[in-house]
Amino acid sequence: MEREKLESMLIDYIDGTLNEKECREVEAELERSEIARALHDQLKEVMVKMGSAPQLEPGEALRRGFDHFLSQEIARKPESRSVKMVPMFYRIAAGIVILMVTGVAAYWIRRDLQNQDRLAKMERELEKYKKQMMGMLNNEFSPSQRMQGVSVAYEIDKPDDEIVNALVSTLNNDPNTNVRLAALDALGQFAKEKQVRKELIKSLSTQKDPVVQIALIQLMVKMKEKGVVKQLERMTKDTKTMKAVRDEAYSGIFKLS
């Protein structure tokens, strides 16, 4: 169905002015075409908003002026004006409304399609980065490869659960300190994510590498995460904890309190 005809029939369909045959034709098109359904939804939303908009009441002076003008016109040409003026007014008004509705609907449809394209592109890029990262992180014989795998995370704006879990696993389990520090730094850029913050706090209680412990405490302070104060207090009392780590924990308690 041609777009102009479809728009016109959809407006009448939403307004309830189509006959039974035309209704079936429109409903068949809606069932068949995703574009028609999108246009129907946009037109309906616009028409509902237009219908619920507050009506503007003309002032008394304007109303009197219009009534005077109208009475003069009717007195001058009673036959032609009474027949043609009102229908022409409604035709012009209807034309303006259709143009407005069509323009707004076209804008929303274009924006929706653009958002869908952008989302699909982001998903493809995320999948590409994920495969690249996982392949490098699984190279148990090359710390430099695992470092490169972690660095892929810097290309990602919003990680999914699989990426977060891979970075957390590297932070907690990788045998190389530099790789673990790189994973911590990568997670730090996603610290606003609730799940990432939760995993970082949990990691603080399980880390045994002093270098990573100090870096984690510094990150908690940077994040202003006051929920770790009790953990830091336990670290200061643990004689098995390296003195440099205990000192950093004391400093963290002071900054977060």
NUZABA-654506 format. One line per field, with one value per residue (C-alpha): x, y negated, z negated; residue in one letter; residue number from 0; chain. Coordinates in steps of 0.2 Angstrom, whole numbers, padded with zeros to 4 digits. Last residue first. Layout:
BEGIN
u c(X/...)
v c(Y/...)
w c(Z/...)
type c(A/...)
seq c(NUM/...)
mol c(A/...)
***
This chain:
BEGIN
u c(0176/0182/0198/0204/0198/0208/0224/0223/0221/0236/0246/0240/0245/0262/0264/0260/0245/0248/0246/0228/0222/0223/0215/0200/0198/0199/0185/0175/0178/0173/0155/0161/0165/0171/0175/0193/0194/0189/0201/0216/0211/0211/0228/0235/0227/0234/0252/0250/0244/0232/0215/0200/0192/0196/0188/0171/0171/0177/0163/0150/0156/0156/0138/0132/0140/0148/0165/0166/0182/0189/0186/0199/0211/0208/0211/0227/0233/0229/0239/0254/0252/0253/0245/0228/0215/0206/0208/0207/0191/0184/0189/0180/0165/0163/0165/0152/0140/0139/0151/0146/0158/0170/0186/0195/0190/0202/0216/0212/0216/0232/0237/0232/0244/0258/0255/0258/0256/0238/0231/0213/0213/0218/0204/0191/0196/0195/0178/0172/0178/0169/0153/0153/0156/0141/0130/0135/0130/0113/0110/0114/0103/0089/0091/0091/0075/0067/0073/0066/0049/0048/0052/0040/0026/0029/0028/0013/0004/0008/0003/-0013/-0017/-0014/-0025/-0039/-0039/-0039/-0053/-0063/-0061/-0067/-0082/-0087/-0085/-0093/-0112/-0115/-0103/-0110/-0129/-0128/-0116/-0115/-0125/-0115/-0099/-0104/-0110/-0094/-0084/-0094/-0093/-0074/-0072/-0083/-0073/-0056/-0063/-0069/-0052/-0051/-0050/-0036/-0040/-0029/-0020/-0028/-0034/-0017/-0008/-0020/-0018/0001/0001/-0011/0000/0016/0007/0000/0017/0025/0012/0013/0032/0030/0019/0008/-0003/-0005/-0009/-0022/-0029/-0030/-0039/-0051/-0055/-0058/-0071/-0080/-0081/-0068/-0072/-0066/-0053/-0039/-0045/-0047/-0029/-0023/-0032/-0023/-0006/-0008/-0014/0001/0013/0007/0000)
v c(-0041/-0037/-0046/-0040/-0022/-0022/-0029/-0015/-0003/-0010/-0008/0010/0014/0007/0017/0033/0043/0057/0046/0044/0029/0016/0028/0030/0011/0011/0023/0012/-0003/0006/-0001/-0018/-0017/-0034/-0027/-0035/-0027/-0010/-0012/-0016/0000/0010/0004/0008/0026/0029/0025/0035/0050/0059/0054/0062/0048/0034/0045/0044/0025/0026/0039/0028/0012/0021/0027/0010/0002/-0015/-0006/-0002/-0011/-0003/0014/0010/0005/0020/0031/0022/0025/0044/0045/0036/0048/0064/0079/0074/0079/0064/0050/0062/0069/0052/0047/0063/0060/0042/0047/0061/0050/0036/0022/0004/-0008/0005/0001/0001/0019/0024/0020/0035/0046/0037/0041/0059/0059/0052/0065/0079/0097/0097/0090/0090/0071/0068/0078/0071/0053/0055/0064/0050/0036/0043/0046/0029/0022/0032/0026/0008/0009/0017/0003/-0011/-0003/-0001/-0019/-0025/-0015/-0023/-0041/-0038/-0032/-0047/-0060/-0052/-0052/-0071/-0075/-0065/-0072/-0090/-0088/-0079/-0093/-0106/-0097/-0095/-0113/-0118/-0106/-0112/-0130/-0126/-0117/-0132/-0145/-0136/-0135/-0149/-0160/-0158/-0160/-0174/-0185/-0203/-0199/-0183/-0192/-0206/-0194/-0185/-0201/-0206/-0188/-0189/-0205/-0200/-0184/-0194/-0206/-0192/-0183/-0167/-0151/-0139/-0121/-0110/-0096/-0079/-0077/-0082/-0070/-0056/-0060/-0060/-0043/-0036/-0042/-0034/-0017/-0017/-0021/-0007/0005/0000/0002/0019/0024/0039/0038/0019/0021/0034/0023/0008/0019/0026/0008/0002/0016/0012/-0007/-0019/-0033/-0026/-0040/-0027/-0020/-0037/-0042/-0025/-0027/-0043/-0037/-0021/-0031/-0042/-0027/-0017/0000)
w c(-0289/-0271/-0271/-0289/-0286/-0269/-0278/-0291/-0277/-0268/-0284/-0286/-0268/-0270/-0287/-0278/-0284/-0295/-0310/-0306/-0316/-0302/-0290/-0301/-0301/-0282/-0281/-0293/-0282/-0266/-0266/-0265/-0246/-0241/-0224/-0225/-0243/-0237/-0222/-0235/-0245/-0229/-0224/-0241/-0241/-0223/-0229/-0245/-0235/-0247/-0240/-0248/-0258/-0245/-0231/-0239/-0238/-0220/-0216/-0223/-0215/-0198/-0201/-0204/-0189/-0194/-0195/-0177/-0174/-0190/-0182/-0169/-0183/-0193/-0178/-0175/-0193/-0191/-0175/-0184/-0198/-0188/-0194/-0188/-0201/-0209/-0197/-0182/-0189/-0191/-0173/-0166/-0177/-0171/-0153/-0155/-0164/-0150/-0149/-0145/-0136/-0129/-0121/-0138/-0141/-0127/-0139/-0149/-0133/-0130/-0148/-0145/-0130/-0140/-0154/-0141/-0145/-0152/-0136/-0141/-0144/-0125/-0118/-0130/-0126/-0107/-0108/-0120/-0109/-0094/-0103/-0110/-0093/-0086/-0100/-0098/-0079/-0083/-0096/-0083/-0070/-0082/-0087/-0069/-0066/-0081/-0076/-0058/-0065/-0077/-0064/-0051/-0064/-0068/-0050/-0046/-0061/-0057/-0039/-0043/-0056/-0043/-0030/-0042/-0046/-0028/-0024/-0039/-0034/-0016/-0023/-0034/-0020/-0005/-0009/-0021/-0011/0006/0002/-0011/-0001/-0009/-0025/-0028/-0026/-0038/-0051/-0050/-0053/-0068/-0075/-0073/-0081/-0096/-0098/-0098/-0111/-0122/-0121/-0112/-0122/-0119/-0121/-0132/-0124/-0126/-0108/-0102/-0113/-0108/-0090/-0092/-0101/-0088/-0073/-0081/-0085/-0067/-0059/-0069/-0064/-0046/-0046/-0053/-0039/-0037/-0052/-0050/-0032/-0036/-0049/-0036/-0023/-0036/-0042/-0024/-0021/-0038/-0034/-0041/-0052/-0069/-0072/-0073/-0056/-0049/-0053/-0047/-0031/-0027/-0032/-0022/-0006/-0008/-0010/0004/0000)
type c(S/L/K/F/I/G/S/Y/A/E/D/R/V/A/K/M/T/K/T/D/K/T/M/R/E/L/Q/K/V/V/G/K/E/K/M/K/V/M/L/Q/I/L/A/I/Q/V/V/P/D/K/Q/T/S/L/S/K/I/L/E/K/R/V/Q/K/E/K/A/F/Q/G/L/A/D/L/A/A/L/R/V/N/T/N/P/D/N/N/L/T/S/V/L/A/N/V/I/E/D/D/P/K/D/I/E/Y/A/V/S/V/G/Q/M/R/Q/S/P/S/F/E/N/N/L/M/G/M/M/Q/K/K/Y/K/E/L/E/R/E/M/K/A/L/R/D/Q/N/Q/L/D/R/R/I/W/Y/A/A/V/G/T/V/M/L/I/V/I/G/A/A/I/R/Y/F/M/P/V/M/K/V/S/R/S/E/P/K/R/A/I/E/Q/S/L/F/H/D/F/G/R/R/L/A/E/G/P/E/L/Q/P/A/S/G/M/K/V/M/V/E/K/L/Q/D/H/L/A/R/A/I/E/S/R/E/L/E/A/E/V/E/R/C/E/K/E/N/L/T/G/D/I/Y/D/I/L/M/S/E/L/K/E/R/E/M)
seq c(256/255/254/253/252/251/250/249/248/247/246/245/244/243/242/241/240/239/238/237/236/235/234/233/232/231/230/229/228/227/226/225/224/223/222/221/220/219/218/217/216/215/214/213/212/211/210/209/208/207/206/205/204/203/202/201/200/199/198/197/196/195/194/193/192/191/190/189/188/187/186/185/184/183/182/181/180/179/178/177/176/175/174/173/172/171/170/169/168/167/166/165/164/163/162/161/160/159/158/157/156/155/154/153/152/151/150/149/148/147/146/145/144/143/142/141/140/139/138/137/136/135/134/133/132/131/130/129/128/127/126/125/124/123/122/121/120/119/118/117/116/115/114/113/112/111/110/109/108/107/106/105/104/103/102/101/100/99/98/97/96/95/94/93/92/91/90/89/88/87/86/85/84/83/82/81/80/79/78/77/76/75/74/73/72/71/70/69/68/67/66/65/64/63/62/61/60/59/58/57/56/55/54/53/52/51/50/49/48/47/46/45/44/43/42/41/40/39/38/37/36/35/34/33/32/31/30/29/28/27/26/25/24/23/22/21/20/19/18/17/16/15/14/13/12/11/10/9/8/7/6/5/4/3/2/1/0)
mol c(A/A/A/A/A/A/A/A/A/A/A/A/A/A/A/A/A/A/A/A/A/A/A/A/A/A/A/A/A/A/A/A/A/A/A/A/A/A/A/A/A/A/A/A/A/A/A/A/A/A/A/A/A/A/A/A/A/A/A/A/A/A/A/A/A/A/A/A/A/A/A/A/A/A/A/A/A/A/A/A/A/A/A/A/A/A/A/A/A/A/A/A/A/A/A/A/A/A/A/A/A/A/A/A/A/A/A/A/A/A/A/A/A/A/A/A/A/A/A/A/A/A/A/A/A/A/A/A/A/A/A/A/A/A/A/A/A/A/A/A/A/A/A/A/A/A/A/A/A/A/A/A/A/A/A/A/A/A/A/A/A/A/A/A/A/A/A/A/A/A/A/A/A/A/A/A/A/A/A/A/A/A/A/A/A/A/A/A/A/A/A/A/A/A/A/A/A/A/A/A/A/A/A/A/A/A/A/A/A/A/A/A/A/A/A/A/A/A/A/A/A/A/A/A/A/A/A/A/A/A/A/A/A/A/A/A/A/A/A/A/A/A/A/A/A/A/A/A/A/A/A/A/A/A/A/A/A)
***
